[in-house]
């Protein structure tokens, strides 16, 4: 691929490394978290993975419109602000992500110590609304509000759950603060994270909590089994290049603690969790997390990159699909090729002081 912005990725027999789009990253390779022990067993565990081993604005008819590109459906409100589609396939993937997120923190919905009877909970960028519904069931005392750009949440919800469509990067005008503000999976979506963290702080009640959960999407392998010449690595490098062009933050995870502290939160804790891709870890819990992470990645390859690669790099739909076929082949053959990729996940919890100085 001599020119990733004009030539098909199928033009080269092997991944090109001299293309500007594929220049190795200049940033320091991120820490891979704790060393994950590889499962060298002979059982074909990968078979389980399948063959491809706010001013708050209420819902209105105008907001419920959608746009369509490259065979996928996207939200119309603030069109282009979010890279992924909002069709049924993507919503199913987001629900899988919700399950993955719960697995990562031991089956819980939140790690913040909010007590037994919180009164107000806000989910920033609520997606399909599944976290709001689950947290509303768990805490019937709380009024739960979910805010997102896209109106894909169900209409039949618990009586204490409400959804609104708005841009979380606009100024918030909530009149009553929240016991918990939950911010999850906004990588590649936010331009000004310090502003978002400060708005969370402003709208957290004294003594209340914020919880940020997000990725470091720089894909690594602690045993150096993932080659920078691989299509899987190049896919992530291209994503970062495109997200940088859009002035979004590709890997917010490592900076969440600093942003929370700078916003004013105290008692800030940070948990750094390795997220394997695939069932290669020996540890049973990490193996299950890796299986779900693999499924979320495979199911989301096109959803995440299609708008970016066609819009930023000028690729055709066919060029994207040919490239993704190569990525999927590598993912399917990870076990055979003994490749052990992973992301890193950050959980940051902070408290607003009972009284500010």
Secondary structure, DSSP 8 states (H G I E B T S, - for coil): ---TTTS-GGGSSS--SSSGGG----S------S---B---SS-GGGGG-S-----B---TTTT-EEEETTEEEE-TTTTSS-S--SHHHHHHHHHHHHHHHHHTTT-S--S---S---EEEEES-TTSHHHHHHHHH-TTSEEEEEESS--S-S---TTEEEEE--TTS----SS-EEEEEEE--TTT-S-HHHHHHHHHHTEEEEEEEEEEEEEEEEE-TTS-S-TTSHHHHHHHHHHHHHHHTT--S--GGGHHHHHHHHT-EEEEEEEEEEESSS-BSSHHHHHHHHHHHHHHHHHHHHHHHHHHHHTS---HHHHHHHHHHHHHHHHTHHHHT---EEEEEEEEEE--SS--
